[in-house]
Amino acid sequence: MDTHFVHVADRAQEAIDVAAALEFVSDPGFGGITMFVGRIRDLNHGHRVTGISYDMYRPLALARFAEIAAQATRDAGPALKLYIAHAVGRLEVGDVAVVVAAGTPHRDEAFRACRAAIEAVKHATPIWKQEHFEDGDSAWSEGCSLCDAPVAALPRSDVPASDVSAHEHGDCGGAHG
């Protein structure tokens, strides 16, 4: 069974296809399918946002996506299909920036795999974002110290919400979303 699919959507060429992610992780033996869709929002840290430009170091990003998929397979078991897609280039408010979908025989594994994968994509992949503001200014996000962390060392989805750091809530100015 093919256990993962990774895709980088170049906005000059294509948009991320959410339906393709759902189709990829679907299987007659799977009762659990989960999906995270990250879209560009119009407000961040009190600033009106008109769009975001994403850039990535593709060879390392694709290697990280493969590591994320391998870790998800180790955690969820071999009956997993995982889809990871991230856009590069300029996106406008409402555009889809990232999709992670997971399919497994049961919902718990699907939820855990999807959550762990999006957190790893967000915190351990060399993807940078530049926010463009309504006043014409723009700023690159500061980045995140976890980008050098191995995928297995990233925050886990089974940690109680009371133990989740500010980093997971996006308060660190992380470069990924």
N, C-alpha and C positions, 0 to 999 in steps of 0.2 A: 504494500500500500504506500503510495506517495504521501509523506507525512507533512509536507509544507509547500508553500508557494510564496515567493517573494516578488515584489513588483515595485519598480520606481516609475512613477508617472511624471513625465516631463511635460509641464503645462503648455509648452509650445506645441506639443504633439497631441496630448490626450488628457482627459480627466480620469480620476479614479472611478472605476465601475463597481459600485456597491453590490449590484446584482451578481456580478462575476464572482465576488468574494463569497456570497451566499451559495451560489451554485457550486463553487469549488469545494466547500466544506460539507455539502450535503451528501448523504449516503443512506441507503435503505436501512442500515444497521444502527444509525445514529438517532437517538431520541433527544439529544441535547445539542443545540446550535446557538452560539452566542456571537454577538458582534459589537465592536466599538467603532463608532464613526466620529472622528474629530473634525469639526468644521471651524472655519475662521469666524470669530465673534467680533462684534463692533465696539467693545469696550474692554480694556485691560489696564488694571492698576490706575483707574481714574482717567485714562486717556481714550479719546475716541479713535478707533482704529478704522482705516479705510481698506487695508489689505496687509498681507504678509508675504515676504519673499523668503523661500527656503532654499538652502544650498546644502550639499552633502558631499562628503568624500566617498564616492560610489564604491570603490573596491572594499574599503573597510566597512562601510555601511552594509553592503551585501553579506560580507563575512559575519558581521554582528547579527544580521537577520537570521543567518543559518545557525549561529550559536543559540539564538533565542529559540528557534524551532527545535533544535536538538535538546535543549534544556526542557522545553515544554513536553517533548516526547518522553524524556526520562521521568518527568513528574506525573504526567497524565497516563502514560502507557502507550503502547504502539497503536492502539485504536484511536488515533487522533489525526485530524486534518486541520492544518493551520494556514491561514492566508494573512500575509502582511503586505501592505502597500503604503507608500509615502510619496507625496508629491514633492517636486522641486520646481523652482521658478516662482513667479508672482501669482498669488491667489487673492481673490477679492472676498469681502465679507459674504459668508454663506457657502463658499466653496469647500469641498471636502479636501482636507489636508492629509488624513491618515485613516486607514481602515485595518482593523485586525479582526479576524473571524476565526472561530474554533468550532469544530464539530467532533463529538464523541458519543459513545453509546448512552451516557447519562449526563444530566444537566450539571451536576457538581463539577465534574472534570472539565466540562466545556467552559463554565464560568471561571474556574481557577486558571485554566490555560489562557483564556482570552485576557484576563486581568494581568496575569504575570507577563504575558507577551507585550501588552501595550505599555506597561510600566518599564520593561526592559528597552523597548524601542525609544521611549521618551527619555530614559535616563542613561542609556549605555550605547547610543548610536551617534556617530559624528554627523549630526544634522543641526544646522544653524538657522536661526530665524531672525529676520529683520522686519520689525513692525513699522508700518507706514501710518502716520497719524493725520487726522483731519486738518491740522494746522500746517501741513506740508513737511513737517519734520519727520525723521525716522530714527530708529535706534535698534542696534543689534542687541539681542538678549545676552546677558552676561555669561551664560553657560552654567555648567554644573560639574561639581567635583566627582560625581559618580560616573562620568563618561569613561574613566579609566578603570572602573571596577569590573571584575569578571561578572558575566551574566548571572551566575549562580549566587553571587553575593548581593544582588539587588534586593530592595524591599519585596517581601513576599505578599501574595494576595491573601494568605490565611492568617495574617497578623491582625488582631482585633483593632477596630477603628481607633480606640483610645490610645493605641501604641503607634499609630501612623505619624510619621514626622511631618513637620511643616513642608519639607521638600515635596512629599507626595501630594500635598494640597496646592502645589504650584507657587508657594510663597518665596522660593529661592531665586526667582527670575530665570529659571532653567531655560535652556536654549530650545527645548523641544516642544513646547506647547504650553 
